[in-house]
Amino acid sequence: MNDEVGISELRQALRQQLESYRRAGLTHLPLADRVLTFPGTADVASTEPAVNEQAVVELPKVPEVAATLETPSNPAVETVPSQSLFGEDSGGTASDLGNWGELDDAERPAALAKLANRVAACVRCQELADTRRQTVFGIGNPSARLMFIGEAPGRDEDEQGEPFVGAAGQLLNRIIKACTLTREEIYICNILRCRPPMNRNPTDQEAANCREYLDGQIRIVAPEFIVCWGSVAARNLLGTKSSVGRLRQQFFTYGQAQVMCTYHPSYLLRNPSAKKDVWEDMQLLMRKMDIQLP
């Protein structure tokens, strides 16, 4: 009887581990002379008519634009000791992943899975670690041209372990569909990987604690384009105090990615009139990516 209980617990732990790999983008695990394949992710795109939405953010190359990006100083934010992302003996951190895009397509899923394992065990923000159901790492194509960055998981994301799955996520799906893309083509993550209590905004300290993981995801995926959804994402990625309204309709650079900022889908749920602005941003982004819209 005890043996049966032990085997059942082992199987459950294995299923949870494999699920964390799948969410991180890993689809195959090498097993000697054979490969274990996970079931593909179901298409979550909505069949509802397309809705206009948000845009992406990039740091300015033009002096006049650069002047509008004021870097905030946060003297109260403590520096988090750098930790190895790929095992104790790897000697690597998120800032030591090598050059942008150094990993090839075959290496990226495993690198994301290893990083996801470290995130799952993270307790840097004790309040978030004590109240979360699970961490919400990221999901999508490990070699995506386009990365979406939101602010933090909400209740639905905390329950399901995936970013943008609630009402705002369904709206985002329709935006993606209107852009003739699929969710599986994009890599989606957040500034934070744990849900803040009562869905409050992330604190500066929490964002700083989680920044190593965000930087790791960006370096591994090495996207050509990044969209910052909302002011929290724009402020934390670009280090700006400017509003989304001032950042819209222009591209900045972050690493080797071109970045555009637009309103968060949850903002559109409260302010439907802003959908027109988001659609203008997405049209600009699609032209920049050489994607023709109907």
C-alpha positions as CSV (number, residue, x, y, z in Angstrom):
1,M,0.0,0.0,0.0
2,N,2.8,2.4,0.9
3,D,4.6,1.6,-2.3
4,E,1.4,2.4,-4.3
5,V,1.1,5.8,-2.5
6,G,4.7,6.6,-3.2
7,I,4.4,5.8,-6.9
8,S,1.3,7.9,-7.1
9,E,3.0,10.9,-5.5
10,L,6.0,10.5,-7.8
11,R,3.8,10.4,-10.8
12,Q,2.0,13.6,-9.7
13,A,5.3,15.4,-9.1
14,L,6.6,14.3,-12.5
15,R,3.4,15.5,-14.2
16,Q,3.8,18.9,-12.5
17,Q,7.4,19.1,-13.6
18,L,6.6,18.3,-17.2
19,E,3.9,20.9,-17.2
20,S,6.3,23.5,-16.0
21,Y,8.6,22.6,-18.9
22,R,5.7,22.8,-21.4
23,R,4.8,26.3,-20.2
24,A,8.4,27.4,-20.6
25,G,8.3,26.4,-24.2
26,L,10.0,23.0,-24.0
27,T,8.4,20.5,-26.3
28,H,10.8,17.6,-26.3
29,L,13.1,15.9,-23.7
30,P,15.9,13.8,-25.0
31,L,15.8,10.3,-23.5
32,A,18.8,8.3,-24.7
33,D,17.7,6.9,-28.1
34,R,14.1,8.2,-28.0
35,V,12.3,11.5,-27.5
36,L,9.4,12.3,-25.2
37,T,7.0,14.7,-26.9
38,F,4.4,16.7,-25.0
39,P,1.0,17.3,-26.4
40,G,0.7,20.6,-28.3
41,T,-0.8,23.6,-26.8
42,A,-4.5,24.1,-27.8
43,D,-5.3,27.1,-29.9
44,V,-6.7,29.6,-27.5
45,A,-7.4,32.3,-30.0
46,S,-10.9,33.6,-29.8
47,T,-13.3,33.2,-32.7
48,E,-14.9,36.5,-32.0
49,P,-14.4,39.5,-34.4
50,A,-11.1,41.2,-34.2
51,V,-10.8,44.1,-31.8
52,N,-8.3,47.0,-32.0
53,E,-5.5,47.0,-29.4
54,Q,-2.1,47.9,-28.0
55,A,1.4,48.5,-29.2
56,V,5.0,47.8,-28.3
57,V,7.9,49.8,-26.7
58,E,11.6,50.5,-27.6
59,L,14.2,52.8,-26.3
60,P,14.8,55.9,-28.3
61,K,17.6,56.3,-30.8
62,V,16.6,59.9,-31.7
63,P,17.9,62.6,-29.3
64,E,14.6,64.4,-29.1
65,V,12.8,61.1,-28.2
66,A,15.5,60.2,-25.7
67,A,15.0,63.4,-23.9
68,T,11.4,62.3,-23.0
69,L,12.5,59.2,-21.3
70,E,13.4,60.2,-17.8
71,T,15.2,57.5,-15.8
72,P,13.7,57.3,-12.3
73,S,16.0,56.8,-9.3
74,N,15.0,54.3,-6.7
75,P,17.5,54.7,-3.8
76,A,15.2,52.5,-1.6
77,V,15.5,49.5,-3.9
78,E,18.0,47.0,-2.7
79,T,20.3,45.1,-5.1
80,V,19.5,41.4,-5.2
81,P,22.5,39.2,-5.3
82,S,23.0,37.7,-8.7
83,Q,22.2,34.0,-8.7
84,S,23.0,31.2,-11.2
85,L,20.2,30.6,-13.6
86,F,21.5,27.3,-15.0
87,G,22.6,25.4,-11.9
88,E,25.1,25.9,-9.2
89,D,28.1,25.0,-11.3
90,S,27.1,26.9,-14.4
91,G,28.6,30.2,-13.3
92,G,25.9,32.0,-15.4
93,T,23.4,34.7,-14.6
94,A,20.8,36.4,-16.6
95,S,23.3,39.1,-17.5
96,D,25.9,36.5,-18.5
97,L,23.9,34.6,-21.1
98,G,26.3,35.8,-23.8
99,N,25.4,37.9,-26.8
100,W,21.8,38.6,-27.8
101,G,20.5,35.6,-29.7
102,E,23.6,33.5,-29.0
103,L,21.6,30.4,-28.4
104,D,20.2,28.5,-31.4
105,D,16.6,27.5,-31.8
106,A,17.3,24.0,-30.5
107,E,18.9,25.3,-27.3
108,R,16.3,28.0,-26.3
109,P,13.5,25.7,-24.9
110,A,15.9,23.9,-22.5
111,A,17.4,27.3,-21.4
112,L,13.9,28.6,-20.7
113,A,12.9,25.5,-18.8
114,K,16.0,25.8,-16.5
115,L,15.2,29.4,-15.9
116,A,11.6,28.5,-15.1
117,N,12.7,26.0,-12.5
118,R,14.7,28.7,-10.7
119,V,11.6,31.0,-10.9
120,A,9.4,28.3,-9.4
121,A,11.6,28.1,-6.3
122,C,12.1,31.9,-5.9
123,V,11.3,33.5,-2.6
124,R,12.9,36.9,-3.1
125,C,9.6,38.6,-2.5
126,Q,8.4,36.8,0.6
127,E,4.9,38.3,0.5
128,L,4.3,37.1,-3.0
129,A,5.9,33.7,-2.4
130,D,3.6,33.2,0.6
131,T,0.4,34.2,-1.2
132,R,0.9,32.8,-4.7
133,R,-0.6,29.5,-5.9
134,Q,2.2,29.1,-8.4
135,T,4.7,31.2,-10.4
136,V,3.7,32.4,-13.9
137,F,6.8,32.2,-16.0
138,G,5.9,32.8,-19.6
139,I,4.6,30.9,-22.6
140,G,4.9,30.8,-26.3
141,N,7.5,30.4,-29.1
142,P,11.0,30.2,-27.6
143,S,12.3,31.7,-30.9
144,A,9.6,34.3,-31.4
145,R,10.2,37.5,-33.4
146,L,7.7,39.3,-31.2
147,M,7.6,39.3,-27.4
148,F,4.7,40.7,-25.3
149,I,5.4,42.0,-21.8
150,G,2.6,42.7,-19.3
151,E,2.7,43.8,-15.7
152,A,1.9,40.9,-13.3
153,P,-0.3,37.8,-13.1
154,G,-3.9,38.2,-11.9
155,R,-6.2,35.7,-10.2
156,D,-6.8,33.6,-13.4
157,E,-3.1,33.6,-14.3
158,D,-2.2,32.6,-10.7
159,E,-4.6,29.6,-10.9
160,Q,-3.6,28.4,-14.4
161,G,0.1,29.3,-14.4
162,E,0.0,31.1,-17.8
163,P,0.0,34.9,-18.5
164,F,-3.0,36.7,-20.0
165,V,-5.7,34.1,-19.6
166,G,-8.4,36.1,-18.0
167,A,-10.8,38.7,-19.5
168,A,-7.8,40.9,-20.6
169,G,-6.2,37.8,-22.1
170,Q,-9.2,37.0,-24.2
171,L,-9.2,40.6,-25.5
172,L,-5.5,40.2,-26.2
173,N,-6.2,37.0,-28.2
174,R,-8.6,38.9,-30.4
175,I,-6.0,41.6,-31.0
176,I,-3.5,38.9,-32.0
177,K,-6.0,37.4,-34.4
178,A,-6.7,40.8,-35.9
179,C,-3.0,41.1,-36.6
180,T,-3.1,37.8,-38.5
181,L,-0.9,36.2,-35.9
182,T,-1.5,33.3,-33.4
183,R,-0.7,33.2,-29.7
184,E,1.7,30.3,-30.4
185,E,3.9,32.6,-32.6
186,I,4.5,35.1,-29.8
187,Y,6.4,34.8,-26.5
188,I,4.4,36.3,-23.6
189,C,5.6,37.1,-20.1
190,N,5.2,39.8,-17.4
191,I,7.4,42.1,-15.3
192,L,6.5,39.9,-12.3
193,R,6.1,36.1,-12.2
194,C,4.0,36.1,-9.0
195,R,0.6,37.6,-8.4
196,P,0.6,40.7,-6.1
197,P,-2.1,40.5,-3.4
198,M,-5.4,42.1,-4.5
199,N,-3.9,42.6,-8.0
200,R,-2.1,45.7,-6.9
201,N,0.7,47.1,-9.0
202,P,4.2,45.7,-8.5
203,T,6.4,47.6,-6.2
204,D,9.8,48.9,-7.4
205,Q,11.5,46.3,-5.1
206,E,9.5,43.4,-6.5
207,A,10.2,44.5,-10.1
208,A,13.9,44.7,-9.2
209,N,13.9,41.3,-7.6
210,C,12.3,39.8,-10.8
211,R,14.3,41.7,-13.3
212,E,17.0,39.0,-13.6
213,Y,14.4,36.6,-14.8
214,L,12.9,39.0,-17.3
215,D,16.3,39.8,-18.7
216,G,17.0,36.1,-19.0
217,Q,13.8,35.5,-21.0
218,I,14.6,38.4,-23.3
219,R,18.2,37.2,-23.9
220,I,17.1,33.6,-24.5
221,V,14.2,34.4,-26.9
222,A,16.1,37.3,-28.5
223,P,13.0,38.9,-30.1
224,E,13.2,41.4,-32.9
225,F,10.2,43.3,-31.4
226,I,8.9,43.8,-27.9
227,V,5.5,45.3,-27.0
228,C,5.1,46.8,-23.6
229,W,1.4,46.5,-22.6
230,G,0.7,49.3,-20.1
231,S,2.6,51.8,-18.1
232,V,4.0,49.2,-15.6
233,A,5.7,47.3,-18.3
234,A,7.0,50.4,-20.1
235,R,8.3,52.0,-16.9
236,N,10.1,49.0,-15.7
237,L,11.6,47.8,-19.0
238,L,12.6,51.2,-20.3
239,G,13.2,53.1,-17.0
240,T,10.9,55.9,-18.0
241,K,8.4,58.1,-16.1
242,S,6.6,59.0,-19.3
243,S,3.0,57.9,-19.8
244,V,1.9,55.4,-22.4
245,G,0.1,58.3,-24.1
246,R,3.4,60.0,-24.7
247,L,5.3,56.8,-25.6
248,R,2.7,55.5,-28.2
249,Q,3.3,55.6,-32.0
250,Q,7.1,55.5,-31.8
251,F,9.8,52.8,-31.5
252,F,12.7,52.6,-29.1
253,T,15.5,50.1,-28.8
254,Y,16.2,47.7,-26.0
255,G,19.1,45.4,-26.6
256,Q,18.7,44.4,-30.3
257,A,14.9,44.6,-30.1
258,Q,12.6,47.4,-31.3
259,V,10.1,48.3,-28.6
260,M,6.7,49.9,-28.8
261,C,4.4,50.8,-25.9
262,T,0.6,50.7,-25.9
263,Y,-2.3,50.5,-23.5
264,H,-2.9,47.3,-21.4
265,P,-5.9,45.2,-22.4
266,S,-7.4,45.6,-18.9
267,Y,-7.3,49.3,-19.5
268,L,-9.3,48.8,-22.7
269,L,-11.9,46.8,-20.8
270,R,-12.5,49.9,-18.6
271,N,-12.0,52.4,-21.4
272,P,-13.3,51.0,-24.7
273,S,-12.6,54.2,-26.6
274,A,-8.9,53.5,-26.3
275,K,-9.2,50.5,-28.6
276,K,-8.8,52.8,-31.5
277,D,-5.5,54.0,-30.2
278,V,-4.3,50.5,-29.7
279,W,-5.3,49.4,-33.1
280,E,-3.3,52.3,-34.6
281,D,-0.3,51.1,-32.6
282,M,-0.7,47.6,-33.8
283,Q,-1.0,48.7,-37.4
284,L,2.2,50.6,-37.0
285,L,3.9,47.5,-35.5
286,M,2.7,45.2,-38.3
287,R,4.1,47.6,-40.9
288,K,7.4,47.6,-39.1
289,M,7.4,43.8,-39.1
290,D,6.4,43.7,-42.8
291,I,3.2,41.9,-42.0
292,Q,0.3,42.9,-44.3
293,L,-3.1,43.2,-42.6
294,P,-6.4,42.5,-44.5
